[in-house]
Every structure is written in C-alpha cells, then in structure tokens.
Amino acid sequence: HRFLTFHTSLADLIQFAYGLHPRQLVGGPGWLESSKFDVVGLASGDGQPSEQEWMKMMANLLAERFQVRFHLEKRELSVYAITVDRDGPRLEPSDGGPDTLPNIGFRGRGQLVARNATLNDLAWELQSAVLDRPVVDQSGLRKRFHFTLSWTPDEFQTPALAGEARTAAEIAPNLFTAIRQQLGLRLTTTKSNVDVMVLERVALLDRD
C-alpha cells in the first residue's frame, strides 16, 4: 500500500504516471529534470494496487501538487516495434483472467520474468528501463502470457539494474536475438505515429 521514490526528477514522475518514454515528453521548465523530489504515498482501500492504479494516483498527485497541464498529439518518432516472427510466437498462454494483476519485472540485468502479462506490458518494461526509444506492440496478440526473457545487455542497456556477472556458460544472446529465439517475436526499428505529451503548465505549489 506504500509508494516510495527518492531523489526523482519531475520528468521521471511524469513518464511513470503516463507510461511515456523520455522522447514522448516535450516542453516544461528547465528544472523538469534537474530538480529532485521524494514521494511517499499511501493507497486507500483494500488489496494491492496494480501498476495502472499507482500510475493513476501519481497522475492525480502531479495535477494537484505540480499543476501539470498538457495536451497529447501524434508525432512520428523512431521506435522499436514488436511483431511476430515468421515461425509464430513461442509464448505460454496465461490462465489468469483479465482482472488478475500482471506480474512482470527484472531479475537483475538481462532477465525479464512475466506472468499474466500482455505484450503491451513487455513494451512498457523495455522502453522504460532498457531501450533508447519508445517501444510499440504491433504483434496483434491481445492475450496474456507467461514468459522469461534472458539476454546479454550491451553497455547502454539497463545500467542501473544490479546483477552478478554471468559465467561463460550462462552468456545469453543479445536482446534482439533472444526475443526471436525465446519468444518467437521480433524487435525492429521503424517509424510510427505515437502519442507525445506537450506540457503547457508546470508549477510547484508552495506548502506550509
């Protein structure tokens, strides 16, 4: 029921609340990335909030405490697209219902474990912590799946995720090869019209 983040920029809070890659955030004051904040939140109600519920709560906080106002517009950006490989997907269907919370997250650098997750969930995890541009799901697969993805990150991927070094026997392929071999999907570079948030107003309210 507790949400904690420390020394976090407003840009990062906005990107979390709205599921954005940094390239999808435009405008705002100069301190959007330089000023850091601590956020301690407590959810109301019973049950563990889903990530989507935490995101909605963060969006409400941003509107109240930072007076965040914006509009969305479509812009053509360079993206990574998730598509199905020619031999078909290699994904285990989930037996969880649509109301069952997805469980997806990193187990150190180069390993992503998912239960009851959609490929939109996969796209969000890759763009938020691994890749240098937005990731869009163009697979056409709308079901939920269980999967584990293991790869050897390059020097630019997941620098903040701690993990023990792998032995030679444990070295996995790079991300693009791993997605094709392990999940039956492809990750390709292309251009696509995606939502971009254009900030119109941001102001830090004084508090007693």
N, C-alpha and C positions, 0 to 999 in steps of 0.2 A: 504493500500500500504506500510505500515511500519512494519518491523520485528524488535522486540526488545527482547533481553535477556541479563541479567546482572549476573555477578559472576558465570559464567557457565564453566564447565571443557571442554576441547577439546574432551574427551571421550563422554560426553553428546551430543556435537555438531555433532560428527560423527554418533552416534547412531540415532539422529534425521534425519540427512541427508540421511541415508541409511536404515532406518526402522529396526534397529537392537536391539535386547535385549543385555544387557551387556555381557552375556555369549557367544554372537556371535562375540565379538571383541577380537582379540588376538594380542599380541605384542605391540610395541610402547615404547617410553621413559618413565622414571619414573614420569615425570611431567604431563603425559597424564590426570591424574585425579586430581592431586594436584593443578596445576596452573589454575587460573580462568580468564575468559575473558568477556568483554562486546561486544556485537554485535548489531549494529544499521544499518539496511538495508532499502533500498527503492526500491520497484519494479518498473520497467518501463512498459509502455503500459497501456491499458485501462482495466477496470474490476478488480475485486478482485481475486488475485492469489489463486489457490487451494492449499491444503496442499502439494500435489505432486509437484507443481511448486515451493513452498517455499523450499521443500526438495532439488530439483534440484539446486536452487540458492545457498543453503548452501553447497552443494557438490562442486559447482564451486568455492565458496569462500575458502573452505578447500584446494582445489588443488592449488589455487593461493597464498593464504597467509601462509599456513602451509605446502605446498609441500607434501600433503598427497598422498602417493603411496601405492597400496595394490594389493593383488590378492584374489580371492574367492576360497574356496574349501569346499567340502561337508564333514561334520563330524557328527557322530552320537551323539546326545545330548538328555538329558532328556527334554521332552516338555509336554505341555498340548495340547491335540488335541480336536478340536471342531468337534463333529459328531452329526447326527440327532438321537433323541430319538426314541424309538420303536413305539410310537404313532404318530410320524410325527411332523414336525415343526409347531410352533404357531407364525407365522410371517406375518405381513401385507405387501403385495407387494407394492412397490412404483410405482407411475405413472410417476415418473421423468425419463427422457431419460438418456442415457449413458453419455451425455455431461453436465448434471445437477450436480452441485457440491454436494457431500455428506455433511451432517451437523451432526457431531457426537461429543459428548463431555460430560464431567462430570458436574452434578449439585450438587456439594458437594460430601462428602464421601458416597459411596454406592448407587449412582444413575447415570446411563448412559443413555442418550437420543440420539436416532439416527433417522435421516430422510434421505431417499435415500442412505442408506449405505449398503455395502456388508459385508459378514461375515469375509472377509479379513480385513476390517476396524475394525470390532469388535475385531479380534485377535490382531491387532496392538495396540488398546487402552488398552486392558487387559495386554499385555506384557510390554507396556511402562510405565504404572502407577499403576498396581495392583499386578501382579503375579511375582513370583521369578524365572521364567524360560520362554523360548520362547513359544509362542502360535501359532499353525498351524491350518489352516482351512482344515479339511478333511471331510467336510459335503457333498461336491459335489454340493452345491447350489450356483449358479453363478449370481442369480438375485440380485436386490437391494430391501431393505425393510425399513419399519418404525418400530421401536420398542423402548420400555423403559424397562430397567433392573434395578430393585431395590433389594438390598441385605444389610445385616448387615456385614460390614467388620470385620475381626479379627484384632488383634493388629499389624499384619505385613502388612496389605493391606492399600494402599493409605494414608500413614501417613502425606503426605504433602498437602492433599486436605482438605481445611477447610469446616466445615459444622456444623450445630447445632445438638445437641444431639436429638435423636428421643425419643418420648414418648413410653410407653409400648405398646400402641395401634398401633403404627406405625412401630414396630420392624418387619423387613423382615427376611426371611431365609438366611442362608449363601449363598455364591456365587454359589456353585455347585448345591445346591437345587434350587435356584432362576432361574438359566439358564434352568434347566429342566422343572420347573413348568411354567415359564413365557414365554419362547421362544421355548420350545419343542426341546431343544438341550442338548447335554451332553458335559461336560468338564472332560476329563480323562487324567491320566498320562500315558505316554508311551515313547518310544524312537523312534527317527526319524532322517533321514539324512537331515540336514538343511545347508544353506549357512553360512559359517563362514568367516569373513573378517580378513585376516592376514596382518597386517601393515608391509610394507617394508621400508618406509621412512616417517619421520615426522620432519620438521624443521621450526621453527618460523623465518620468514624473518624480518630483521631489516628494519624499516621505518623511513624516515626523519621526 
